[in-house]
Amino acid sequence: MYNIINNYDLFIFDLDDTLIKTEKLHYICWINVLQNNLGDSFNIDYKYFCSKFHSNKKDSIKNYIENDLKINNYIELIDKKNKLYLQLLEQEKDNLKLIDGCEELLLNIIKNNKQFVIVSNSLKSNIDFFSNLFPILKQSSKNYYREMFINKKPHPECYLRVLEDFSHIKNIIGFEDSITGIQSMTSVPKIKTVFINTPDYYHYNYIINNYKNLLLIKDYVVFNQKNQTMLI
């Protein structure tokens, strides 16, 4: 095990594509909802989706839907998309899995009497679904979800709340997969930020060029390999 376990006492994980590969399910749901409004001819590929729905700017999804697509019922769309997403999760639950190496890392965090939390823009219902599907996630010291905050990522409110709740802990490390999450987490300097994704992610190069001192990983296997050293 890399010295990550020794060096940090609190581990923060985003949910979608950080613990579980689910972002393409969000994409499928958004395409479905938007086609219901714009017609079946509407379509965007996954990279374009990430370019519009992932951003380090406030309300990027709302702005894209209202300004680019000229759809005015944004709140209604969000509600429909969230309901469809839960339905799709139920259909796909046998195909869902934790990101490689994740469960072993979480087990080692617990074994060494350290703590982890889940911090997501997702609704509580989504976190509850995954916690029931993957019992290891129930070992989280606390879950932070959309309904708890006034501002969603990329605003740092959620991570500032974590620091407030765990003010007694000095050494904190966090994992994020998107430009939205990276902007949010790096706005809180006390948290060592790890970017977990692959170079085919739309914002990958922008992130590594504009957010310094990030640790880059593609999965958690790197932390579970023996006889290697990496101090972070």
C-alpha positions as CSV (number, residue, x, y, z in Angstrom):
1,M,0.0,0.0,0.0
2,Y,1.3,3.4,-0.9
3,N,2.0,5.8,1.9
4,I,-1.3,7.6,1.1
5,I,-2.8,5.8,4.1
6,N,-0.1,6.9,6.4
7,N,-0.1,10.5,5.2
8,Y,-3.8,11.4,5.3
9,D,-6.5,11.0,7.9
10,L,-9.6,12.0,5.9
11,F,-10.3,10.9,2.4
12,I,-12.9,12.7,0.3
13,F,-14.6,11.1,-2.7
14,D,-16.9,12.5,-5.3
15,L,-19.5,9.9,-6.5
16,D,-20.1,9.7,-10.2
17,D,-17.0,8.5,-12.1
18,T,-14.9,8.8,-9.0
19,L,-16.3,5.9,-7.0
20,I,-18.5,4.3,-9.7
21,K,-18.6,4.7,-13.5
22,T,-21.9,6.3,-14.0
23,E,-21.4,9.5,-16.0
24,K,-22.4,7.9,-19.3
25,L,-25.7,7.0,-17.6
26,H,-26.3,10.6,-16.9
27,Y,-25.5,11.3,-20.5
28,I,-28.1,8.8,-21.7
29,C,-30.7,10.3,-19.5
30,W,-30.0,13.8,-20.6
31,I,-30.2,12.8,-24.3
32,N,-33.6,11.2,-23.7
33,V,-35.0,14.2,-21.9
34,L,-33.7,16.7,-24.4
35,Q,-35.0,14.6,-27.3
36,N,-38.4,14.7,-25.7
37,N,-38.3,18.4,-26.0
38,L,-36.4,18.9,-29.2
39,G,-37.3,15.9,-31.2
40,D,-35.5,12.6,-32.0
41,S,-33.1,14.3,-34.4
42,F,-31.3,16.1,-31.5
43,N,-28.2,14.3,-30.5
44,I,-24.7,15.1,-29.2
45,D,-21.9,12.8,-28.6
46,Y,-20.4,12.1,-25.2
47,K,-17.4,14.4,-25.5
48,Y,-19.6,17.3,-26.6
49,F,-21.8,16.5,-23.6
50,C,-18.9,16.8,-21.3
51,S,-17.8,20.0,-22.9
52,K,-21.2,21.5,-22.0
53,F,-22.4,19.7,-18.9
54,H,-19.0,19.8,-17.1
55,S,-17.6,23.3,-16.4
56,N,-15.7,25.4,-13.9
57,K,-18.3,28.1,-14.4
58,K,-21.5,28.5,-12.4
59,D,-24.8,27.2,-13.9
60,S,-23.2,25.9,-17.1
61,I,-25.9,23.3,-17.6
62,K,-28.7,25.8,-17.1
63,N,-27.0,28.2,-19.5
64,Y,-26.5,25.6,-22.2
65,I,-30.2,24.5,-22.0
66,E,-31.7,27.9,-21.9
67,N,-29.3,29.9,-24.0
68,D,-28.0,27.4,-26.6
69,L,-31.0,25.0,-26.8
70,K,-33.6,27.7,-26.1
71,I,-35.5,25.5,-23.6
72,N,-37.2,27.4,-20.8
73,N,-38.5,24.7,-18.5
74,Y,-35.1,23.9,-16.9
75,I,-36.4,22.9,-13.5
76,E,-38.9,20.5,-15.0
77,L,-36.1,19.0,-17.2
78,I,-33.9,18.5,-14.1
79,D,-36.7,16.7,-12.3
80,K,-37.5,14.4,-15.3
81,K,-33.8,13.6,-15.8
82,N,-33.3,12.7,-12.1
83,K,-36.3,10.4,-12.1
84,L,-35.1,8.7,-15.3
85,Y,-31.6,8.3,-13.9
86,L,-32.9,6.4,-10.9
87,Q,-34.9,4.2,-13.2
88,L,-31.9,3.5,-15.4
89,L,-29.7,2.7,-12.3
90,E,-32.2,0.1,-11.3
91,Q,-32.1,-1.4,-14.8
92,E,-28.3,-1.4,-14.9
93,K,-27.5,-2.3,-11.3
94,D,-26.1,-5.7,-12.2
95,N,-23.6,-4.0,-14.6
96,L,-22.5,-1.3,-12.2
97,K,-19.2,-1.7,-10.3
98,L,-16.8,0.4,-8.2
99,I,-13.8,1.8,-10.0
100,D,-10.8,-0.6,-10.1
101,G,-9.0,-0.6,-6.8
102,C,-11.6,1.5,-5.0
103,E,-12.9,-1.1,-2.6
104,E,-9.5,-2.2,-1.5
105,L,-8.5,1.4,-0.9
106,L,-11.7,2.0,1.2
107,L,-11.1,-1.2,3.2
108,N,-7.5,-0.1,4.0
109,I,-8.8,3.4,5.0
110,I,-11.2,1.7,7.5
111,K,-8.6,-0.9,8.6
112,N,-6.2,1.9,9.5
113,N,-8.8,3.8,11.5
114,K,-8.9,6.6,9.0
115,Q,-12.2,8.2,7.7
116,F,-13.7,8.8,4.3
117,V,-16.7,10.9,3.2
118,I,-18.7,11.1,-0.1
119,V,-19.3,14.6,-1.5
120,S,-21.5,14.8,-4.6
121,N,-23.7,17.1,-6.7
122,S,-26.1,14.1,-6.8
123,L,-29.3,13.8,-4.9
124,K,-29.4,11.9,-1.6
125,S,-31.5,9.2,-3.3
126,N,-28.6,8.5,-5.7
127,I,-26.1,8.1,-2.9
128,D,-28.5,5.9,-1.0
129,F,-29.0,3.7,-4.0
130,F,-25.2,3.1,-4.4
131,S,-24.7,2.6,-0.7
132,N,-27.3,-0.2,-0.8
133,L,-25.7,-1.7,-3.9
134,F,-22.1,-1.4,-2.5
135,P,-22.2,-1.9,1.3
136,I,-18.6,-0.7,1.7
137,L,-19.9,2.8,1.0
138,K,-22.1,2.6,4.1
139,Q,-18.8,2.9,6.1
140,S,-18.6,6.6,5.0
141,S,-18.4,8.9,8.0
142,K,-20.8,11.3,6.3
143,N,-22.4,11.8,3.0
144,Y,-22.8,15.3,1.4
145,Y,-25.5,15.6,-1.3
146,R,-27.2,18.2,-3.5
147,E,-30.0,19.0,-1.1
148,M,-27.6,20.1,1.6
149,F,-26.2,23.1,-0.2
150,I,-27.2,26.4,-1.6
151,N,-24.5,26.3,-4.2
152,K,-23.5,23.2,-6.2
153,K,-20.1,22.5,-7.6
154,P,-18.0,24.2,-9.0
155,H,-18.7,26.4,-6.0
156,P,-16.6,25.1,-3.1
157,E,-19.4,25.3,-0.5
158,C,-19.6,21.5,-0.2
159,Y,-15.9,21.2,0.6
160,L,-15.9,24.1,2.9
161,R,-18.6,22.2,4.8
162,V,-16.4,19.2,5.1
163,L,-13.6,21.2,6.6
164,E,-16.0,22.7,9.0
165,D,-17.4,19.3,10.1
166,F,-13.9,17.8,10.3
167,S,-12.0,20.8,11.6
168,H,-10.1,18.5,14.0
169,I,-8.4,16.7,11.1
170,K,-5.3,18.3,9.4
171,N,-4.3,15.9,6.7
172,I,-7.0,15.7,4.0
173,I,-7.0,14.3,0.5
174,G,-9.8,14.3,-2.1
175,F,-10.6,12.7,-5.4
176,E,-12.5,14.3,-8.3
177,D,-13.0,13.2,-11.9
178,S,-14.4,16.3,-13.7
179,I,-13.5,20.0,-14.3
180,T,-16.5,20.9,-12.2
181,G,-15.2,19.0,-9.2
182,I,-11.6,19.9,-9.7
183,Q,-12.5,23.6,-9.7
184,S,-14.6,23.1,-6.5
185,M,-11.9,21.1,-4.6
186,T,-8.9,23.1,-5.6
187,S,-10.6,26.2,-4.3
188,V,-10.0,24.8,-0.9
189,P,-6.2,24.7,-0.5
190,K,-6.2,22.6,2.6
191,I,-7.4,19.6,0.6
192,K,-4.7,17.7,-1.5
193,T,-6.5,17.1,-4.8
194,V,-6.3,14.0,-6.9
195,F,-7.6,14.0,-10.4
196,I,-8.9,10.6,-11.4
197,N,-9.6,10.2,-15.1
198,T,-8.1,9.2,-18.5
199,P,-6.6,11.4,-21.3
200,D,-9.7,10.9,-23.4
201,Y,-11.8,13.0,-21.0
202,Y,-12.7,16.2,-22.8
203,H,-11.3,18.6,-20.2
204,Y,-8.2,16.5,-19.3
205,N,-5.5,18.7,-20.9
206,Y,-7.1,21.8,-19.7
207,I,-7.1,20.5,-16.1
208,I,-3.5,19.4,-16.1
209,N,-2.4,22.6,-17.7
210,N,-4.4,25.0,-15.5
211,Y,-4.6,23.3,-12.1
212,K,-1.2,22.7,-10.6
213,N,0.0,20.2,-8.0
214,L,-2.6,17.6,-8.8
215,L,-1.9,13.9,-8.5
216,L,-3.1,12.2,-11.7
217,I,-4.4,8.6,-11.6
218,K,-6.7,6.6,-13.9
219,D,-8.0,4.3,-11.1
220,Y,-7.1,3.3,-7.5
221,V,-5.1,0.2,-8.3
222,V,-1.9,2.4,-8.1
223,F,-2.5,2.7,-4.3
224,N,-2.9,-1.0,-3.7
225,Q,0.3,-2.2,-5.4
226,K,3.0,-3.5,-3.0
227,N,6.7,-2.8,-3.0
228,Q,6.4,0.6,-4.5
229,T,6.7,4.1,-3.0
230,M,4.9,7.3,-3.7
231,L,4.5,9.9,-1.0
232,I,1.7,12.3,-1.6
